[in-house]
Amino acid sequence: MNQKYKTNHQRKVARNKVIQEYQKRSLKNYNLRLHKVNDAAVIEKLESVPNKAEYLRNLILADINKN
């Protein structure tokens, strides 16, 4: 960013725009809904791991490599 911004707010807005463009171009989000009673074991396991995305990614990759 070589541009000179008049205010700190303008700098933050420009930075957020760049971040949003990168995320839209490079990332994919998935939403997972679980039933509190029927999926209690799944919820408890996910709550116990510090990095849920890494945990799920590793499970999926293990499943892919198994087949």
Secondary structure, DSSP 8 states (H G I E B T S, - for coil): -----SSHHHHHHHHHHHHHHHHHHH---------TTTTHHHHHHHHH-S-HHHHHHHHHHHHHHH-
